[in-house]
Amino acid sequence: MRASPLDVISTISLTSHTSWQSRNWKRDLLSFAFYSGTLDRVDVLGDGVTGHTGCVNALSWAKEGSVLLSGGDDTTVCLWRMKTDNTEKEYPFVCDTVIHTGHHANIFNAQMLPHSSRIVTVAGDRQVRIFDYEKAAGHPGNHGETQYYDHQAAIRILRCHTRRVKRIVTEDSPDLFLTVAEDGSVRHHDLRVAHSCRLNHCPAPLVHLDHELSTLSLSPLTPYQFVVAGASPHGYLFDRRHAGRHFREEWGRPPTPGEVTTCVRRFGRTNRGSHERSGREHITGSRMATSNGHEVLLSYSSDAVYLYSTKDDPPPSSMATGESLILKPNSRRRTPERITPLSGDGDIEMRQERSERDALMDEDIERICDEGMPSPEDTENAEGEDRQDYEDVVEDDENEEEDEDEGEDEDEPASRFWSDERYGQVPTIMPRSRFAGACNVETVKDVNFLGPRDEFIVSGSDDGNWFMWEKNTGRLHNILEGDGSVVNVIEGHPYLPLVAVSGIDTTVKLFAPRPSPSRFSRLDKADAIIDRNAEASAARSDMSNLLLYYRIAQQMAGNGASVEGASQCPVQ
């Protein structure tokens, strides 16, 4: 009888301390499954009866891969587990736990803290909530699941952030984790230490930048480093070590005195994407490799995915020319194949015309901003936002409607034209490779490595597909249909060739290799899909520019009204 995937998980867990050869063999086997097998959809989690009722924005594996967490617009967190007595499905995941978090806006991320049953959620209501469902008294649902409400399972509500909280990074502890928010801050939380924000006694943030932050990543191999990025052309690498004697030797500079962390590198590009606007650059996703600790992925809105390495030396300033500074991989590897749409003469002329028009629009926007846009400090003062209290214990929200309204504030367009100048002299690393073809305009998309040695790079797309590239060659490995509208999140299982995908749909799709031809692969239509994505990026960029003009004109006229439907991201 064939062993079930759950048996494989148990076997790997029990043999996690075996010899190096055994662990290496398992990695080779998993890598072979991704390279040789044809990925196909093997299950859909959520059927209208169980699961979510809104977009699924958060996915994460926990408990050594035996549990999949999902969270979304319906402000619930679902725990999916394999049902061992189901022999009809290869991956029989069922929803056995539902947590009603009590958030007043969309959940953007959910993670289970290691070595515990604690779950952390962050959302658009600026709150960080922690639950411990195994120590709470739940009640049975109508379909076999156990239901928990916030007053039953929540153990802490943290309100240190002043804007929407976007991502969580866990550490190897049931008490420690990091969060990043659109207020430009990265905060380190220790559940063993109680504090109150009623008197502004929140611990100082690890990082506070002068622009929105959307993404945060850390590798378990280098836990003293983390990468942050957001509404800026650059990603930032921070080092938390201050007593390390090798700090200056490694980075060529001492730790910043008086700061909790030191910005040691920036990640950048020589040129913007063809559909990006000057001053409107935005990095939506970042990821640090778990297999080596030095490779970094950044996903630029309206552009592509870039691969960096913290071990690469920044180019000298004399190299800052119009020539591309994308570094070639090691000589032992093949040069990455660039994924570019086929173009005829008409397409080239149309792109040249669009480039000239975009340049004129960029000049107009920059001139308007220089003449009449308020500073970030003025914008903050005009908003008049009060910092919410930090609760040491859970209390019922007495002003639920007020909190919900505050959590749905529109993004201020003015803040997007400002960036932090404190790190202007920090050396900038240029990318090793560029991976294009997906469309990243509509929503805030994450990016990820895939495979036991991070052999693949994956990204969602506005066309409902998710793209999979080979990291070392740059070759497009597959395009798979993952959502009816947009794919935002892709998470690979830690031990199995299993991938969870979610987006605008209310369901989670599972993909795994199958011997038969894939029903959901769209690789045979790659050229048409890439061409269509390029056209869609251009069209949406033009529309975004028109809306931006309108919002700037309103703000300069003192109107201050927002444009209905003109938010930067309708989902996240």
Disulfide bonds with the S-S distance in Angstrom:
Cys197-Cys202 1.80
